[in-house]
Amino acid sequence: MINIRRYVVFAWNYIFNHEVSPLRHIDDVAIRHYVLQALGFMWAVSSCVALGSYTVLAASIVGHAVLVAAAAVTVATYTAATVRPALFRSNRGRRPDGEHE
């Protein structure tokens, strides 16, 4: 059985300890530190972007569905106006001049 504590300590040191991680091959300690900071920043940003996209996924799907539906209604309306303009005539609208009830 793997000792979980030992595994966590090893993983932590492998990632964050510049004397254990593959960054140990970089001779300049300042450059090692810079590279570790850049990697940390990259992971922080990518995690936030991923988490943000997961949390607003449902809203994004609904929003896109509404936009696609609006486009479909517009295309259907334009097609109907071209093919069957009589659909848009109504006897309840404006009357020609001179006609009153």
ZAFIVEX-516689 format. One record per residue: residue number from 0; x, y, z of N, C-alpha, C, CB in turn. Coordinates in steps of 0.001 Angstrom, whole numbers, plus 500000, padded with zeros to 6 digits. Glycine has a CB too. Example, Ala and Ser with C-alpha at 12.3 -4.5 7.8 and 13.67 -1.06 7.14 Angstrom:
BEGIN
+-----+--------+--------+--------+--------+--------+--------+--------+--------+--------+--------+--------+--------+
!  nr !    nxx !    nyy !    nzz !   caxx !   cayy !   cazz !    cxx !    cyy !    czz !   cbxx !   cbyy !   cbzz !
+-----+--------+--------+--------+--------+--------+--------+--------+--------+--------+--------+--------+--------+
!   0 ! 513190 ! 494310 ! 507800 ! 512300 ! 495500 ! 507800 ! 513200 ! 496700 ! 507800 ! 511308 ! 495527 ! 509046 !
!   1 ! 512850 ! 497750 ! 507080 ! 513670 ! 498940 ! 507140 ! 512900 ! 500030 ! 507870 ! 514084 ! 499402 ! 505725 !
+-----+--------+--------+--------+--------+--------+--------+--------+--------+--------+--------+--------+--------+
//
This chain:
BEGIN
+-----+--------+--------+--------+--------+--------+--------+--------+--------+--------+--------+--------+--------+
!  nr !    nxx !    nyy !    nzz !   caxx !   cayy !   cazz !    cxx !    cyy !    czz !   cbxx !   cbyy !   cbzz !
+-----+--------+--------+--------+--------+--------+--------+--------+--------+--------+--------+--------+--------+
!   0 ! 500843 ! 498817 ! 500000 ! 500000 ! 500000 ! 500000 ! 500891 ! 501249 ! 500000 ! 499039 ! 499996 ! 501228 !
!   1 ! 500512 ! 502203 ! 499180 ! 501286 ! 503433 ! 499076 ! 500948 ! 504343 ! 500244 ! 501017 ! 504145 ! 497733 !
!   2 ! 501984 ! 504873 ! 500853 ! 501784 ! 505819 ! 501933 ! 501379 ! 507155 ! 501307 ! 503075 ! 505962 ! 502817 !
!   3 ! 500155 ! 507575 ! 501527 ! 499615 ! 508781 ! 500891 ! 500403 ! 510017 ! 501295 ! 498140 ! 508963 ! 501254 !
!   4 ! 500769 ! 510105 ! 502540 ! 501520 ! 511278 ! 503006 ! 502850 ! 511386 ! 502275 ! 501755 ! 511205 ! 504527 !
!   5 ! 503543 ! 510271 ! 502139 ! 504830 ! 510267 ! 501442 ! 504639 ! 510660 ! 499970 ! 505502 ! 508870 ! 501547 !
!   6 ! 503582 ! 510181 ! 499357 ! 503301 ! 510521 ! 497960 ! 503019 ! 512012 ! 497805 ! 502111 ! 509705 ! 497438 !
!   7 ! 502215 ! 512584 ! 498706 ! 501891 ! 514011 ! 498637 ! 503143 ! 514849 ! 498825 ! 500839 ! 514382 ! 499696 !
!   8 ! 503993 ! 514480 ! 499778 ! 505242 ! 515228 ! 500001 ! 506144 ! 515131 ! 498775 ! 505986 ! 514695 ! 501254 !
!   9 ! 506250 ! 513940 ! 498200 ! 507059 ! 513781 ! 496994 ! 506529 ! 514639 ! 495851 ! 507097 ! 512316 ! 496572 !
!  10 ! 505204 ! 514603 ! 495628 ! 504607 ! 515381 ! 494538 ! 504808 ! 516884 ! 494768 ! 503101 ! 515057 ! 494409 !
!  11 ! 504627 ! 517316 ! 496010 ! 504824 ! 518729 ! 496346 ! 506265 ! 519151 ! 496065 ! 504471 ! 518988 ! 497827 !
!  12 ! 507209 ! 518369 ! 496534 ! 508620 ! 518701 ! 496318 ! 508990 ! 518645 ! 494841 ! 509512 ! 517753 ! 497110 !
!  13 ! 508454 ! 517675 ! 494138 ! 508773 ! 517549 ! 492716 ! 508310 ! 518778 ! 491934 ! 508130 ! 516284 ! 492137 !
!  14 ! 507175 ! 519345 ! 492345 ! 506647 ! 520507 ! 491638 ! 507254 ! 521803 ! 492161 ! 505132 ! 520554 ! 491764 !
!  15 ! 507329 ! 521987 ! 493468 ! 507643 ! 523288 ! 494043 ! 509072 ! 523442 ! 494577 ! 506696 ! 523563 ! 495136 !
!  16 ! 509810 ! 522385 ! 494754 ! 511172 ! 522496 ! 495265 ! 512137 ! 522540 ! 494091 ! 511513 ! 521316 ! 496219 !
!  17 ! 512805 ! 523666 ! 493919 ! 513660 ! 523840 ! 492744 ! 514903 ! 522953 ! 492803 ! 514075 ! 525298 ! 492614 !
!  18 ! 515202 ! 522366 ! 493955 ! 516350 ! 521465 ! 494058 ! 515977 ! 520016 ! 493742 ! 516951 ! 521548 ! 495455 !
!  19 ! 514669 ! 519738 ! 493646 ! 514194 ! 518382 ! 493362 ! 513584 ! 518302 ! 491962 ! 513162 ! 517940 ! 494418 !
!  20 ! 512890 ! 519342 ! 491553 ! 512185 ! 519331 ! 490263 ! 513187 ! 519356 ! 489100 ! 511215 ! 520542 ! 490163 !
!  21 ! 512701 ! 519117 ! 487898 ! 513587 ! 519198 ! 486731 ! 514203 ! 520586 ! 486534 ! 512822 ! 518811 ! 485487 !
!  22 ! 513672 ! 521591 ! 487219 ! 514282 ! 522920 ! 487129 ! 515675 ! 522946 ! 487761 ! 513384 ! 523957 ! 487807 !
!  23 ! 516044 ! 521930 ! 488507 ! 517362 ! 521877 ! 489143 ! 518488 ! 521896 ! 488111 ! 517478 ! 520628 ! 490013 !
!  24 ! 518161 ! 521572 ! 486871 ! 519171 ! 521554 ! 485811 ! 519501 ! 522958 ! 485299 ! 518693 ! 520688 ! 484657 !
!  25 ! 518705 ! 523959 ! 485666 ! 519002 ! 525350 ! 485305 ! 520000 ! 525868 ! 486335 ! 517687 ! 526248 ! 485263 !
!  26 ! 521153 ! 526314 ! 485863 ! 522234 ! 526704 ! 486768 ! 521916 ! 527940 ! 487590 ! 523487 ! 526942 ! 485987 !
!  27 ! 521337 ! 528957 ! 486983 ! 521081 ! 530219 ! 487669 ! 519819 ! 530100 ! 488532 ! 520936 ! 531377 ! 486647 !
!  28 ! 519976 ! 530289 ! 489858 ! 518854 ! 530147 ! 490782 ! 517783 ! 531203 ! 490511 ! 519342 ! 530249 ! 492233 !
!  29 ! 518187 ! 532401 ! 490120 ! 517218 ! 533454 ! 489821 ! 516351 ! 533066 ! 488623 ! 517939 ! 534788 ! 489548 !
!  30 ! 516954 ! 532474 ! 487617 ! 516191 ! 532029 ! 486443 ! 515267 ! 530880 ! 486837 ! 517146 ! 531590 ! 485292 !
!  31 ! 515747 ! 529984 ! 487682 ! 514887 ! 528903 ! 488188 ! 513651 ! 529471 ! 488865 ! 515661 ! 528008 ! 489172 !
!  32 ! 513882 ! 530457 ! 489711 ! 512773 ! 531079 ! 490430 ! 511808 ! 531750 ! 489451 ! 513300 ! 532106 ! 491452 !
!  33 ! 512350 ! 532463 ! 488463 ! 511509 ! 533129 ! 487470 ! 510653 ! 532102 ! 486715 ! 512381 ! 533938 ! 486479 !
!  34 ! 511269 ! 531010 ! 486293 ! 510535 ! 529994 ! 485532 ! 509443 ! 529377 ! 486398 ! 511493 ! 528895 ! 485015 !
!  35 ! 509752 ! 529107 ! 487669 ! 508743 ! 528561 ! 488572 ! 507596 ! 529543 ! 488779 ! 509373 ! 528201 ! 489916 !
!  36 ! 507907 ! 530833 ! 488915 ! 506860 ! 531848 ! 489065 ! 506006 ! 531937 ! 487794 ! 507487 ! 533226 ! 489387 !
!  37 ! 506645 ! 531888 ! 486632 ! 505898 ! 531950 ! 485364 ! 504968 ! 530742 ! 485226 ! 506873 ! 532011 ! 484159 !
!  38 ! 505469 ! 529559 ! 485589 ! 504619 ! 528360 ! 485538 ! 503462 ! 528464 ! 486522 ! 505446 ! 527102 ! 485837 !
!  39 ! 503724 ! 528977 ! 487709 ! 502662 ! 529151 ! 488702 ! 501592 ! 530116 ! 488212 ! 503245 ! 529650 ! 490019 !
!  40 ! 502022 ! 531222 ! 487613 ! 501068 ! 532186 ! 487069 ! 500244 ! 531560 ! 485951 ! 501799 ! 533433 ! 486554 !
!  41 ! 500912 ! 530809 ! 485073 ! 500203 ! 530149 ! 483978 ! 499134 ! 529203 ! 484513 ! 501188 ! 529382 ! 483088 !
!  42 ! 499462 ! 528405 ! 485537 ! 498497 ! 527463 ! 486097 ! 497364 ! 528181 ! 486815 ! 499189 ! 526507 ! 487053 !
!  43 ! 497659 ! 529287 ! 487471 ! 496601 ! 530047 ! 488152 ! 495608 ! 530605 ! 487137 ! 497207 ! 531197 ! 488991 !
!  44 ! 496116 ! 531190 ! 486069 ! 495239 ! 531765 ! 485044 ! 494444 ! 530677 ! 484341 ! 496057 ! 532564 ! 484019 !
!  45 ! 495113 ! 529601 ! 483950 ! 494390 ! 528541 ! 483224 ! 493339 ! 527878 ! 484111 ! 495377 ! 527480 ! 482701 !
!  46 ! 493621 ! 527726 ! 485394 ! 492621 ! 527153 ! 486306 ! 491424 ! 528071 ! 486458 ! 493239 ! 526878 ! 487677 !
!  47 ! 491668 ! 529367 ! 486563 ! 490559 ! 530324 ! 486685 ! 489708 ! 530348 ! 485422 ! 491096 ! 531732 ! 486978 !
!  48 ! 490362 ! 530320 ! 484271 ! 489608 ! 530321 ! 483007 ! 488775 ! 529054 ! 482897 ! 490563 ! 530442 ! 481790 !
!  49 ! 489368 ! 527913 ! 483235 ! 488624 ! 526653 ! 483153 ! 487454 ! 526650 ! 484127 ! 489549 ! 525461 ! 483439 !
!  50 ! 487694 ! 527048 ! 485367 ! 486620 ! 527077 ! 486358 ! 485520 ! 528050 ! 485956 ! 487173 ! 527454 ! 487728 !
!  51 ! 485910 ! 529204 ! 485446 ! 484917 ! 530183 ! 485003 ! 484078 ! 529662 ! 483857 ! 485595 ! 531468 ! 484590 !
!  52 ! 484713 ! 528974 ! 482913 ! 483938 ! 528458 ! 481782 ! 483024 ! 527320 ! 482221 ! 484874 ! 527980 ! 480662 !
!  53 ! 483431 ! 526546 ! 483228 ! 482560 ! 525480 ! 483721 ! 481345 ! 526047 ! 484443 ! 483333 ! 524551 ! 484652 !
!  54 ! 481531 ! 527129 ! 485188 ! 480430 ! 527667 ! 485978 ! 479433 ! 528443 ! 485134 ! 480965 ! 528553 ! 487068 !
!  55 ! 479849 ! 529013 ! 484027 ! 478919 ! 529780 ! 483194 ! 478527 ! 529010 ! 481931 ! 479542 ! 531125 ! 482812 !
!  56 ! 478849 ! 527716 ! 481901 ! 478544 ! 526920 ! 480717 ! 477046 ! 526883 ! 480433 ! 479074 ! 525503 ! 480887 !
!  57 ! 476235 ! 526683 ! 481453 ! 474783 ! 526608 ! 481238 ! 474247 ! 527927 ! 480697 ! 474059 ! 526242 ! 482549 !
!  58 ! 474680 ! 529027 ! 481264 ! 474231 ! 530340 ! 480777 ! 474697 ! 530571 ! 479348 ! 474752 ! 531467 ! 481689 !
!  59 ! 475886 ! 530129 ! 479040 ! 476407 ! 530282 ! 477685 ! 475594 ! 529461 ! 476685 ! 477880 ! 529867 ! 477632 !
!  60 ! 475236 ! 528247 ! 477066 ! 474429 ! 527395 ! 476183 ! 473063 ! 528033 ! 475944 ! 474262 ! 525976 ! 476788 !
!  61 ! 472435 ! 528521 ! 476992 ! 471121 ! 529163 ! 476847 ! 471235 ! 530404 ! 475971 ! 470536 ! 529536 ! 478231 !
!  62 ! 472254 ! 531213 ! 476210 ! 472444 ! 532423 ! 475409 ! 472656 ! 532114 ! 473939 ! 473618 ! 533213 ! 475933 !
!  63 ! 473473 ! 531107 ! 473646 ! 473693 ! 530737 ! 472250 ! 472428 ! 530157 ! 471626 ! 474839 ! 529733 ! 472142 !
!  64 ! 471667 ! 529399 ! 472384 ! 470412 ! 528842 ! 471859 ! 469438 ! 529958 ! 471512 ! 469772 ! 527877 ! 472882 !
!  65 ! 469383 ! 530995 ! 472343 ! 468502 ! 532132 ! 472058 ! 468958 ! 532847 ! 470791 ! 468476 ! 533117 ! 473251 !
!  66 ! 470253 ! 533034 ! 470623 ! 470751 ! 533686 ! 469404 ! 470457 ! 532861 ! 468153 ! 472254 ! 533930 ! 469516 !
!  67 ! 470650 ! 531554 ! 468240 ! 470358 ! 530686 ! 467093 ! 468862 ! 530703 ! 466790 ! 470836 ! 529235 ! 467365 !
!  68 ! 468023 ! 530683 ! 467817 ! 466578 ! 530744 ! 467609 ! 466168 ! 532066 ! 466964 ! 465843 ! 530557 ! 468937 !
!  69 ! 466765 ! 533165 ! 467403 ! 466452 ! 534467 ! 466807 ! 466852 ! 534501 ! 465335 ! 467162 ! 535595 ! 467575 !
!  70 ! 467987 ! 533929 ! 465007 ! 468412 ! 533862 ! 463602 ! 467451 ! 532998 ! 462791 ! 469849 ! 533304 ! 463494 !
!  71 ! 467006 ! 531878 ! 463359 ! 466075 ! 531004 ! 462657 ! 464734 ! 531695 ! 462417 ! 465867 ! 529716 ! 463446 !
!  72 ! 464226 ! 532420 ! 463403 ! 462960 ! 533147 ! 463232 ! 463109 ! 534229 ! 462170 ! 462502 ! 533774 ! 464571 !
!  73 ! 464259 ! 534910 ! 462156 ! 464490 ! 535943 ! 461144 ! 464511 ! 535346 ! 459744 ! 465805 ! 536675 ! 461418 !
!  74 ! 465225 ! 534236 ! 459564 ! 465277 ! 533583 ! 458253 ! 463891 ! 533107 ! 457841 ! 466262 ! 532397 ! 458272 !
!  75 ! 463134 ! 532532 ! 458774 ! 461783 ! 532058 ! 458456 ! 460874 ! 533221 ! 458078 ! 461187 ! 531288 ! 459647 !
!  76 ! 461002 ! 534342 ! 458769 ! 460180 ! 535514 ! 458460 ! 460514 ! 536065 ! 457083 ! 460373 ! 536602 ! 459521 !
!  77 ! 461797 ! 536199 ! 456773 ! 462210 ! 536707 ! 455458 ! 461767 ! 535760 ! 454345 ! 463740 ! 536901 ! 455409 !
!  78 ! 461887 ! 534453 ! 454594 ! 461474 ! 533478 ! 453581 ! 459966 ! 533543 ! 453359 ! 461890 ! 532051 ! 453999 !
!  79 ! 459208 ! 533626 ! 454440 ! 457746 ! 533717 ! 454308 ! 457344 ! 535006 ! 453608 ! 457071 ! 533636 ! 455688 !
!  80 ! 458011 ! 536103 ! 453903 ! 457679 ! 537378 ! 453246 ! 457972 ! 537318 ! 451756 ! 458462 ! 538534 ! 453885 !
!  81 ! 458983 ! 536554 ! 451377 ! 459329 ! 536426 ! 449961 ! 458379 ! 535481 ! 449243 ! 460765 ! 535935 ! 449806 !
!  82 ! 458099 ! 534338 ! 449840 ! 457312 ! 533294 ! 449180 ! 455820 ! 533537 ! 449318 ! 457662 ! 531932 ! 449750 !
!  83 ! 455342 ! 533923 ! 450504 ! 453909 ! 534115 ! 450745 ! 453659 ! 535435 ! 451460 ! 453336 ! 532949 ! 451570 !
!  84 ! 453751 ! 536555 ! 450777 ! 453566 ! 537847 ! 451428 ! 452146 ! 538043 ! 451967 ! 453896 ! 538954 ! 450458 !
!  85 ! 451189 ! 537258 ! 451480 ! 449814 ! 537394 ! 451954 ! 449682 ! 537027 ! 453430 ! 448884 ! 536524 ! 451120 !
!  86 ! 450616 ! 536272 ! 453962 ! 450583 ! 535930 ! 455386 ! 450638 ! 537168 ! 456274 ! 451737 ! 535004 ! 455728 !
!  87 ! 451185 ! 538245 ! 455758 ! 451392 ! 539437 ! 456569 ! 450319 ! 540500 ! 456352 ! 452743 ! 540020 ! 456272 !
!  88 ! 449275 ! 540162 ! 455586 ! 448173 ! 541098 ! 455393 ! 447160 ! 540904 ! 456501 ! 447512 ! 540909 ! 454009 !
!  89 ! 446572 ! 542000 ! 456929 ! 445569 ! 541921 ! 457979 ! 444468 ! 542910 ! 457664 ! 446186 ! 542200 ! 459374 !
!  90 ! 443253 ! 542521 ! 457904 ! 442132 ! 543429 ! 457699 ! 441914 ! 544322 ! 458909 ! 440867 ! 542647 ! 457397 !
!  91 ! 442640 ! 544077 ! 459969 ! 442457 ! 544861 ! 461188 ! 443406 ! 546049 ! 461261 ! 442650 ! 543982 ! 462400 !
!  92 ! 444239 ! 546226 ! 460304 ! 445233 ! 547292 ! 460349 ! 444669 ! 548617 ! 459879 ! 446430 ! 546924 ! 459511 !
!  93 ! 445484 ! 549454 ! 459319 ! 445059 ! 550769 ! 458837 ! 444081 ! 550626 ! 457683 ! 446271 ! 551605 ! 458402 !
!  94 ! 443114 ! 551518 ! 457638 ! 442130 ! 551504 ! 456558 ! 442517 ! 552565 ! 455541 ! 440687 ! 551748 ! 457100 !
!  95 ! 442154 ! 552349 ! 454317 ! 442398 ! 553402 ! 453314 ! 441657 ! 554663 ! 453697 ! 441965 ! 552940 ! 451904 !
!  96 ! 442149 ! 555806 ! 453249 ! 441525 ! 557092 ! 453569 ! 440044 ! 557096 ! 453168 ! 442273 ! 558242 ! 452860 !
!  97 ! 439252 ! 557680 ! 454026 ! 437843 ! 557837 ! 453723 ! 436982 ! 556735 ! 454296 ! 437650 ! 557898 ! 452258 !
!  98 ! 437539 ! 555616 ! 454708 ! 436710 ! 554548 ! 455264 ! 436619 ! 554703 ! 456759 ! 437269 ! 553166 ! 454904 !
!  99 ! 435416 ! 554709 ! 457268 ! 435187 ! 554782 ! 458711 ! 434186 ! 553717 ! 459094 ! 434686 ! 556190 ! 459138 !
! 100 ! 434113 ! 553419 ! 460355 ! 433160 ! 552421 ! 460814 ! 431768 ! 552948 ! 460808 ! 433510 ! 551944 ! 462181 !
+-----+--------+--------+--------+--------+--------+--------+--------+--------+--------+--------+--------+--------+
//
